[in-house]
Amino acid sequence: FLFRCERCRFAKFPTEFALISHCKSDHGLKEFFVRYRFTPEGERKTMELKLKVLAHSLALLSNCGSCSTHVKG
Protein backbone atom coordinates (compact mmCIF):
# COMPACT_ATOMS: atom_id res chain seq x y z
CA PHE A 1 0.00 0.00 0.00
CA LEU A 2 1.35 3.38 -0.98
CA PHE A 3 -0.60 5.74 1.29
CA ARG A 4 -0.81 5.88 5.10
CA CYS A 5 -2.82 7.81 7.60
CA GLU A 6 -0.74 10.01 9.89
CA ARG A 7 -3.26 9.64 12.72
CA CYS A 8 -3.81 5.88 12.58
CA ARG A 9 -0.62 3.99 13.36
CA PHE A 10 -1.26 0.99 11.11
CA ALA A 11 -3.80 2.34 8.58
CA LYS A 12 -2.52 1.99 5.01
CA PHE A 13 -4.42 2.56 1.78
CA PRO A 14 -3.94 1.45 -1.85
CA THR A 15 -5.05 4.76 -3.39
CA GLU A 16 -4.99 8.46 -2.61
CA PHE A 17 -8.79 8.47 -2.96
CA ALA A 18 -9.11 5.81 -0.24
CA LEU A 19 -6.89 7.80 2.13
CA ILE A 20 -8.77 11.04 1.48
CA SER A 21 -12.11 9.31 2.08
CA HIS A 22 -10.74 7.84 5.33
CA CYS A 23 -9.43 11.19 6.60
CA LYS A 24 -12.68 12.98 5.80
CA SER A 25 -15.13 10.38 7.10
CA ASP A 26 -13.23 8.79 10.00
CA HIS A 27 -11.38 11.84 11.31
CA GLY A 28 -13.63 14.66 10.05
CA LEU A 29 -10.65 16.45 8.57
CA LYS A 30 -11.03 19.12 5.92
CA GLU A 31 -7.32 19.81 5.56
CA PHE A 32 -4.46 17.33 5.89
CA PHE A 33 -1.21 16.17 4.36
CA VAL A 34 -1.03 13.18 2.03
CA ARG A 35 2.05 11.02 2.48
CA TYR A 36 2.94 8.03 0.33
CA ARG A 37 5.75 5.56 -0.13
CA PHE A 38 7.67 5.71 -3.41
CA THR A 39 8.79 2.31 -4.69
CA PRO A 40 9.93 1.04 -8.09
CA GLU A 41 6.89 -1.27 -8.17
CA GLY A 42 4.53 1.61 -7.39
CA GLU A 43 6.17 3.73 -10.08
CA ARG A 44 5.75 0.91 -12.60
CA LYS A 45 2.08 0.42 -11.73
CA THR A 46 1.43 4.16 -11.94
CA MET A 47 3.03 4.31 -15.39
CA GLU A 48 1.00 1.30 -16.57
CA LEU A 49 -2.20 2.96 -15.38
CA LYS A 50 -1.34 6.25 -17.10
CA LEU A 51 -0.65 4.42 -20.36
CA LYS A 52 -3.95 2.52 -20.14
CA VAL A 53 -5.89 5.73 -19.50
CA LEU A 54 -4.11 7.45 -22.42
CA ALA A 55 -4.79 4.51 -24.77
CA HIS A 56 -8.45 4.44 -23.73
CA SER A 57 -8.79 8.20 -24.23
CA LEU A 58 -7.21 8.02 -27.69
CA ALA A 59 -9.50 5.13 -28.64
CA LEU A 60 -12.54 7.16 -27.59
CA LEU A 61 -11.37 10.12 -29.65
CA SER A 62 -10.72 8.01 -32.74
CA ASN A 63 -14.23 6.51 -32.50
CA CYS A 64 -15.87 9.92 -32.17
CA GLY A 65 -16.65 10.46 -35.86
CA SER A 66 -19.50 12.90 -35.32
CA CYS A 67 -17.58 15.23 -33.03
CA SER A 68 -16.29 18.28 -34.90
CA THR A 69 -14.56 19.73 -31.83
CA HIS A 70 -11.85 17.06 -31.65
CA VAL A 71 -8.72 17.21 -33.77
CA LYS A 72 -7.81 13.88 -35.29
CA GLY A 73 -4.17 13.27 -35.92
Biopython code that builds the backbone (N, CA, C, O; Angstrom):
import numpy as np
from Bio.PDB.StructureBuilder import StructureBuilder

atoms = [
    (1, "PHE", "N", (0.836, -1.186, 0.000)),
    (1, "PHE", "CA", (0.000, 0.000, 0.000)),
    (1, "PHE", "C", (0.877, 1.243, 0.000)),
    (1, "PHE", "O", (1.858, 1.324, 0.738)),
    (2, "LEU", "N", (0.517, 2.199, -0.825)),
    (2, "LEU", "CA", (1.351, 3.383, -0.979)),
    (2, "LEU", "C", (1.044, 4.484, 0.023)),
    (2, "LEU", "O", (1.948, 5.231, 0.399)),
    (3, "PHE", "N", (-0.194, 4.608, 0.465)),
    (3, "PHE", "CA", (-0.605, 5.739, 1.292)),
    (3, "PHE", "C", (-0.890, 5.308, 2.724)),
    (3, "PHE", "O", (-1.429, 4.226, 2.958)),
    (4, "ARG", "N", (-0.517, 6.177, 3.704)),
    (4, "ARG", "CA", (-0.808, 5.880, 5.099)),
    (4, "ARG", "C", (-1.411, 7.085, 5.798)),
    (4, "ARG", "O", (-1.162, 8.238, 5.446)),
    (5, "CYS", "N", (-2.202, 6.773, 6.785)),
    (5, "CYS", "CA", (-2.820, 7.809, 7.603)),
    (5, "CYS", "C", (-1.834, 8.212, 8.693)),
    (5, "CYS", "O", (-1.252, 7.359, 9.363)),
    (6, "GLU", "N", (-1.653, 9.508, 8.863)),
    (6, "GLU", "CA", (-0.737, 10.008, 9.890)),
    (6, "GLU", "C", (-1.318, 9.842, 11.293)),
    (6, "GLU", "O", (-0.566, 9.801, 12.267)),
    (7, "ARG", "N", (-2.622, 9.748, 11.409)),
    (7, "ARG", "CA", (-3.259, 9.639, 12.721)),
    (7, "ARG", "C", (-3.425, 8.204, 13.179)),
    (7, "ARG", "O", (-3.388, 7.930, 14.379)),
    (8, "CYS", "N", (-3.609, 7.288, 12.248)),
    (8, "CYS", "CA", (-3.806, 5.876, 12.582)),
    (8, "CYS", "C", (-2.480, 5.148, 12.374)),
    (8, "CYS", "O", (-1.951, 5.127, 11.263)),
    (9, "ARG", "N", (-1.961, 4.573, 13.399)),
    (9, "ARG", "CA", (-0.624, 3.989, 13.356)),
    (9, "ARG", "C", (-0.441, 2.937, 12.263)),
    (9, "ARG", "O", (0.601, 2.907, 11.608)),
    (10, "PHE", "N", (-1.425, 2.087, 12.059)),
    (10, "PHE", "CA", (-1.264, 0.986, 11.113)),
    (10, "PHE", "C", (-2.169, 1.095, 9.884)),
    (10, "PHE", "O", (-2.221, 0.161, 9.083)),
    (11, "ALA", "N", (-2.873, 2.199, 9.719)),
    (11, "ALA", "CA", (-3.797, 2.336, 8.584)),
    (11, "ALA", "C", (-3.033, 2.666, 7.310)),
    (11, "ALA", "O", (-2.344, 3.683, 7.231)),
    (12, "LYS", "N", (-3.164, 1.789, 6.306)),
    (12, "LYS", "CA", (-2.519, 1.986, 5.009)),
    (12, "LYS", "C", (-3.568, 1.802, 3.925)),
    (12, "LYS", "O", (-4.506, 1.020, 4.079)),
    (13, "PHE", "N", (-3.400, 2.534, 2.823)),
    (13, "PHE", "CA", (-4.417, 2.557, 1.778)),
    (13, "PHE", "C", (-3.785, 2.390, 0.402)),
    (13, "PHE", "O", (-2.673, 2.863, 0.167)),
    (14, "PRO", "N", (-4.495, 1.710, -0.518)),
    (14, "PRO", "CA", (-3.937, 1.450, -1.847)),
    (14, "PRO", "C", (-3.995, 2.655, -2.779)),
    (14, "PRO", "O", (-3.229, 2.730, -3.740)),
    (15, "THR", "N", (-4.908, 3.610, -2.502)),
    (15, "THR", "CA", (-5.050, 4.763, -3.394)),
    (15, "THR", "C", (-5.163, 6.047, -2.582)),
    (15, "THR", "O", (-5.524, 6.032, -1.405)),
    (16, "GLU", "N", (-4.846, 7.151, -3.238)),
    (16, "GLU", "CA", (-4.989, 8.457, -2.610)),
    (16, "GLU", "C", (-6.463, 8.716, -2.285)),
    (16, "GLU", "O", (-6.781, 9.282, -1.239)),
    (17, "PHE", "N", (-7.356, 8.302, -3.181)),
    (17, "PHE", "CA", (-8.793, 8.467, -2.962)),
    (17, "PHE", "C", (-9.235, 7.773, -1.673)),
    (17, "PHE", "O", (-10.009, 8.334, -0.897)),
    (18, "ALA", "N", (-8.743, 6.554, -1.446)),
    (18, "ALA", "CA", (-9.113, 5.805, -0.238)),
    (18, "ALA", "C", (-8.629, 6.527, 1.019)),
    (18, "ALA", "O", (-9.351, 6.591, 2.015)),
    (19, "LEU", "N", (-7.420, 7.064, 0.976)),
    (19, "LEU", "CA", (-6.888, 7.798, 2.125)),
    (19, "LEU", "C", (-7.693, 9.067, 2.381)),
    (19, "LEU", "O", (-8.029, 9.369, 3.527)),
    (20, "ILE", "N", (-8.002, 9.810, 1.324)),
    (20, "ILE", "CA", (-8.772, 11.043, 1.478)),
    (20, "ILE", "C", (-10.149, 10.741, 2.058)),
    (20, "ILE", "O", (-10.617, 11.446, 2.951)),
    (21, "SER", "N", (-10.794, 9.703, 1.556)),
    (21, "SER", "CA", (-12.106, 9.309, 2.085)),
    (21, "SER", "C", (-12.005, 8.955, 3.561)),
    (21, "SER", "O", (-12.864, 9.342, 4.353)),
    (22, "HIS", "N", (-10.963, 8.222, 3.934)),
    (22, "HIS", "CA", (-10.737, 7.840, 5.335)),
    (22, "HIS", "C", (-10.564, 9.080, 6.214)),
    (22, "HIS", "O", (-11.201, 9.195, 7.261)),
    (23, "CYS", "N", (-9.707, 10.001, 5.789)),
    (23, "CYS", "CA", (-9.429, 11.193, 6.597)),
    (23, "CYS", "C", (-10.674, 12.057, 6.775)),
    (23, "CYS", "O", (-10.910, 12.607, 7.851)),
    (24, "LYS", "N", (-11.465, 12.172, 5.713)),
    (24, "LYS", "CA", (-12.685, 12.983, 5.799)),
    (24, "LYS", "C", (-13.752, 12.313, 6.657)),
    (24, "LYS", "O", (-14.330, 12.947, 7.540)),
    (25, "SER", "N", (-14.016, 11.034, 6.400)),
    (25, "SER", "CA", (-15.126, 10.378, 7.096)),
    (25, "SER", "C", (-14.763, 9.912, 8.500)),
    (25, "SER", "O", (-15.561, 10.076, 9.422)),
    (26, "ASP", "N", (-13.584, 9.337, 8.684)),
    (26, "ASP", "CA", (-13.225, 8.789, 9.997)),
    (26, "ASP", "C", (-12.689, 9.836, 10.964)),
    (26, "ASP", "O", (-12.912, 9.744, 12.171)),
    (27, "HIS", "N", (-11.982, 10.831, 10.435)),
    (27, "HIS", "CA", (-11.382, 11.840, 11.308)),
    (27, "HIS", "C", (-12.066, 13.203, 11.207)),
    (27, "HIS", "O", (-11.797, 14.089, 12.017)),
    (28, "GLY", "N", (-12.946, 13.379, 10.221)),
    (28, "GLY", "CA", (-13.633, 14.656, 10.049)),
    (28, "GLY", "C", (-12.719, 15.783, 9.610)),
    (28, "GLY", "O", (-13.019, 16.954, 9.841)),
    (29, "LEU", "N", (-11.613, 15.440, 8.982)),
    (29, "LEU", "CA", (-10.645, 16.450, 8.565)),
    (29, "LEU", "C", (-11.066, 17.109, 7.258)),
    (29, "LEU", "O", (-11.624, 16.464, 6.371)),
    (30, "LYS", "N", (-10.791, 18.389, 7.158)),
    (30, "LYS", "CA", (-11.026, 19.121, 5.916)),
    (30, "LYS", "C", (-9.702, 19.513, 5.275)),
    (30, "LYS", "O", (-9.651, 19.854, 4.093)),
    (31, "GLU", "N", (-8.647, 19.463, 6.054)),
    (31, "GLU", "CA", (-7.316, 19.809, 5.556)),
    (31, "GLU", "C", (-6.316, 18.860, 6.198)),
    (31, "GLU", "O", (-6.332, 18.655, 7.412)),
    (32, "PHE", "N", (-5.447, 18.284, 5.379)),
    (32, "PHE", "CA", (-4.465, 17.331, 5.887)),
    (32, "PHE", "C", (-3.387, 17.107, 4.841)),
    (32, "PHE", "O", (-3.544, 17.478, 3.678)),
    (33, "PHE", "N", (-2.301, 16.502, 5.264)),
    (33, "PHE", "CA", (-1.207, 16.166, 4.364)),
    (33, "PHE", "C", (-1.396, 14.745, 3.853)),
    (33, "PHE", "O", (-1.887, 13.877, 4.575)),
    (34, "VAL", "N", (-1.006, 14.516, 2.611)),
    (34, "VAL", "CA", (-1.031, 13.178, 2.032)),
    (34, "VAL", "C", (0.412, 12.717, 1.905)),
    (34, "VAL", "O", (1.240, 13.384, 1.285)),
    (35, "ARG", "N", (0.697, 11.580, 2.496)),
    (35, "ARG", "CA", (2.047, 11.020, 2.475)),
    (35, "ARG", "C", (1.977, 9.643, 1.828)),
    (35, "ARG", "O", (1.068, 8.864, 2.112)),
    (36, "TYR", "N", (2.934, 9.347, 0.961)),
    (36, "TYR", "CA", (2.941, 8.034, 0.331)),
    (36, "TYR", "C", (4.356, 7.508, 0.205)),
    (36, "TYR", "O", (5.328, 8.260, 0.285)),
    (37, "ARG", "N", (4.453, 6.212, 0.009)),
    (37, "ARG", "CA", (5.749, 5.558, -0.125)),
    (37, "ARG", "C", (6.064, 5.406, -1.614)),
    (37, "ARG", "O", (5.245, 4.889, -2.374)),
    (38, "PHE", "N", (7.236, 5.852, -2.025)),
    (38, "PHE", "CA", (7.670, 5.708, -3.413)),
    (38, "PHE", "C", (8.489, 4.432, -3.533)),
    (38, "PHE", "O", (9.484, 4.248, -2.832)),
    (39, "THR", "N", (8.057, 3.551, -4.435)),
    (39, "THR", "CA", (8.787, 2.307, -4.690)),
    (39, "THR", "C", (8.870, 2.096, -6.198)),
    (39, "THR", "O", (8.036, 2.615, -6.939)),
    (40, "PRO", "N", (9.861, 1.345, -6.659)),
    (40, "PRO", "CA", (9.932, 1.038, -8.093)),
    (40, "PRO", "C", (8.667, 0.333, -8.588)),
    (40, "PRO", "O", (8.204, 0.605, -9.696)),
    (41, "GLU", "N", (8.111, -0.559, -7.789)),
    (41, "GLU", "CA", (6.887, -1.268, -8.166)),
    (41, "GLU", "C", (5.707, -0.298, -8.285)),
    (41, "GLU", "O", (4.917, -0.384, -9.224)),
    (42, "GLY", "N", (5.600, 0.605, -7.342)),
    (42, "GLY", "CA", (4.535, 1.608, -7.394)),
    (42, "GLY", "C", (4.683, 2.521, -8.594)),
    (42, "GLY", "O", (3.693, 2.883, -9.230)),
    (43, "GLU", "N", (5.908, 2.894, -8.905)),
    (43, "GLU", "CA", (6.168, 3.734, -10.077)),
    (43, "GLU", "C", (5.772, 2.996, -11.358)),
    (43, "GLU", "O", (5.187, 3.589, -12.264)),
    (44, "ARG", "N", (6.090, 1.714, -11.429)),
    (44, "ARG", "CA", (5.750, 0.907, -12.603)),
    (44, "ARG", "C", (4.235, 0.805, -12.769)),
    (44, "ARG", "O", (3.711, 0.964, -13.872)),
    (45, "LYS", "N", (3.543, 0.541, -11.670)),
    (45, "LYS", "CA", (2.084, 0.420, -11.733)),
    (45, "LYS", "C", (1.430, 1.749, -12.114)),
    (45, "LYS", "O", (0.456, 1.769, -12.867)),
    (46, "THR", "N", (1.960, 2.847, -11.599)),
    (46, "THR", "CA", (1.431, 4.164, -11.943)),
    (46, "THR", "C", (1.609, 4.437, -13.430)),
    (46, "THR", "O", (0.698, 4.947, -14.082)),
    (47, "MET", "N", (2.772, 4.104, -13.968)),
    (47, "MET", "CA", (3.027, 4.314, -15.388)),
    (47, "MET", "C", (2.107, 3.436, -16.238)),
    (47, "MET", "O", (1.582, 3.897, -17.251)),
    (48, "GLU", "N", (1.908, 2.189, -15.840)),
    (48, "GLU", "CA", (0.995, 1.298, -16.566)),
    (48, "GLU", "C", (-0.421, 1.878, -16.588)),
    (48, "GLU", "O", (-1.090, 1.855, -17.621)),
    (49, "LEU", "N", (-0.863, 2.388, -15.464)),
    (49, "LEU", "CA", (-2.203, 2.962, -15.381)),
    (49, "LEU", "C", (-2.326, 4.193, -16.275)),
    (49, "LEU", "O", (-3.322, 4.353, -16.979)),
    (50, "LYS", "N", (-1.315, 5.062, -16.249)),
    (50, "LYS", "CA", (-1.338, 6.254, -17.098)),
    (50, "LYS", "C", (-1.403, 5.878, -18.571)),
    (50, "LYS", "O", (-2.135, 6.500, -19.340)),
    (51, "LEU", "N", (-0.642, 4.863, -18.968)),
    (51, "LEU", "CA", (-0.650, 4.425, -20.364)),
    (51, "LEU", "C", (-2.002, 3.836, -20.759)),
    (51, "LEU", "O", (-2.476, 4.062, -21.872)),
    (52, "LYS", "N", (-2.622, 3.086, -19.858)),
    (52, "LYS", "CA", (-3.946, 2.522, -20.142)),
    (52, "LYS", "C", (-4.990, 3.627, -20.296)),
    (52, "LYS", "O", (-5.827, 3.573, -21.197)),
    (53, "VAL", "N", (-4.939, 4.620, -19.424)),
    (53, "VAL", "CA", (-5.887, 5.733, -19.504)),
    (53, "VAL", "C", (-5.675, 6.501, -20.806)),
    (53, "VAL", "O", (-6.642, 6.865, -21.475)),
    (54, "LEU", "N", (-4.421, 6.749, -21.168)),
    (54, "LEU", "CA", (-4.113, 7.447, -22.417)),
    (54, "LEU", "C", (-4.622, 6.656, -23.620)),
    (54, "LEU", "O", (-5.257, 7.223, -24.510)),
    (55, "ALA", "N", (-4.348, 5.355, -23.652)),
    (55, "ALA", "CA", (-4.791, 4.511, -24.768)),
    (55, "ALA", "C", (-6.318, 4.510, -24.871)),
    (55, "ALA", "O", (-6.869, 4.581, -25.969)),
    (56, "HIS", "N", (-6.988, 4.430, -23.738)),
    (56, "HIS", "CA", (-8.453, 4.440, -23.734)),
    (56, "HIS", "C", (-8.978, 5.783, -24.240)),
    (56, "HIS", "O", (-9.929, 5.825, -25.020)),
    (57, "SER", "N", (-8.365, 6.870, -23.799)),
    (57, "SER", "CA", (-8.786, 8.204, -24.233)),
    (57, "SER", "C", (-8.600, 8.377, -25.733)),
    (57, "SER", "O", (-9.471, 8.922, -26.410)),
    (58, "LEU", "N", (-7.467, 7.916, -26.254)),
    (58, "LEU", "CA", (-7.206, 8.017, -27.691)),
    (58, "LEU", "C", (-8.187, 7.163, -28.483)),
    (58, "LEU", "O", (-8.629, 7.565, -29.559)),
    (59, "ALA", "N", (-8.528, 5.995, -27.964)),
    (59, "ALA", "CA", (-9.500, 5.130, -28.636)),
    (59, "ALA", "C", (-10.871, 5.801, -28.682)),
    (59, "ALA", "O", (-11.566, 5.726, -29.695)),
    (60, "LEU", "N", (-11.256, 6.449, -27.600)),
    (60, "LEU", "CA", (-12.537, 7.156, -27.585)),
    (60, "LEU", "C", (-12.551, 8.284, -28.605)),
    (60, "LEU", "O", (-13.544, 8.481, -29.305)),
    (61, "LEU", "N", (-11.451, 9.024, -28.690)),
    (61, "LEU", "CA", (-11.371, 10.122, -29.649)),
    (61, "LEU", "C", (-11.420, 9.620, -31.086)),
    (61, "LEU", "O", (-12.062, 10.237, -31.936)),
    (62, "SER", "N", (-10.754, 8.518, -31.363)),
    (62, "SER", "CA", (-10.721, 8.006, -32.735)),
    (62, "SER", "C", (-12.075, 7.445, -33.155)),
    (62, "SER", "O", (-12.371, 7.381, -34.348)),
    (63, "ASN", "N", (-12.898, 7.039, -32.198)),
    (63, "ASN", "CA", (-14.233, 6.512, -32.497)),
    (63, "ASN", "C", (-15.307, 7.591, -32.495)),
    (63, "ASN", "O", (-16.486, 7.299, -32.698)),
    (64, "CYS", "N", (-14.913, 8.811, -32.271)),
    (64, "CYS", "CA", (-15.868, 9.919, -32.168)),
    (64, "CYS", "C", (-15.975, 10.606, -33.530)),
    (64, "CYS", "O", (-15.521, 11.739, -33.690)),
    (65, "GLY", "N", (-16.563, 9.936, -34.496)),
    (65, "GLY", "CA", (-16.646, 10.457, -35.856)),
    (65, "GLY", "C", (-17.556, 11.655, -36.014)),
    (65, "GLY", "O", (-17.343, 12.465, -36.916)),
    (66, "SER", "N", (-18.556, 11.795, -35.172)),
    (66, "SER", "CA", (-19.503, 12.897, -35.323)),
    (66, "SER", "C", (-19.072, 14.160, -34.589)),
    (66, "SER", "O", (-19.696, 15.209, -34.745)),
    (67, "CYS", "N", (-18.024, 14.071, -33.800)),
    (67, "CYS", "CA", (-17.576, 15.235, -33.028)),
    (67, "CYS", "C", (-16.691, 16.124, -33.892)),
    (67, "CYS", "O", (-15.648, 15.678, -34.369)),
    (68, "SER", "N", (-17.089, 17.358, -34.098)),
    (68, "SER", "CA", (-16.287, 18.282, -34.898)),
    (68, "SER", "C", (-15.325, 19.081, -34.037)),
    (68, "SER", "O", (-14.499, 19.824, -34.567)),
    (69, "THR", "N", (-15.415, 18.942, -32.720)),
    (69, "THR", "CA", (-14.556, 19.727, -31.832)),
    (69, "THR", "C", (-13.215, 19.061, -31.577)),
    (69, "THR", "O", (-12.294, 19.707, -31.078)),
    (70, "HIS", "N", (-13.086, 17.788, -31.906)),
    (70, "HIS", "CA", (-11.848, 17.062, -31.654)),
    (70, "HIS", "C", (-10.960, 17.091, -32.890)),
    (70, "HIS", "O", (-11.443, 16.981, -34.017)),
    (71, "VAL", "N", (-9.681, 17.236, -32.670)),
    (71, "VAL", "CA", (-8.721, 17.211, -33.767)),
    (71, "VAL", "C", (-8.201, 15.798, -33.893)),
    (71, "VAL", "O", (-7.692, 15.231, -32.926)),
    (72, "LYS", "N", (-8.322, 15.233, -35.063)),
    (72, "LYS", "CA", (-7.811, 13.878, -35.288)),
    (72, "LYS", "C", (-6.427, 13.986, -35.899)),
    (72, "LYS", "O", (-6.184, 14.800, -36.791)),
    (73, "GLY", "N", (-5.522, 13.148, -35.403)),
    (73, "GLY", "CA", (-4.174, 13.271, -35.919)),
    (73, "GLY", "C", (-3.460, 12.034, -36.124)),
    (73, "GLY", "O", (-2.308, 12.051, -36.560)),
]
sb = StructureBuilder()
sb.init_structure("model")
sb.init_model(0)
sb.init_chain("A")
sb.init_seg("    ")
for serial, (resi, resn, name, xyz) in enumerate(atoms, 1):
    if name == "N":
        sb.init_residue(resn, " ", resi, " ")
    sb.init_atom(name, np.array(xyz, "f"), 0.0, 1.0, " ", f" {name:<3s}", serial, name[0])
structure = sb.get_structure()
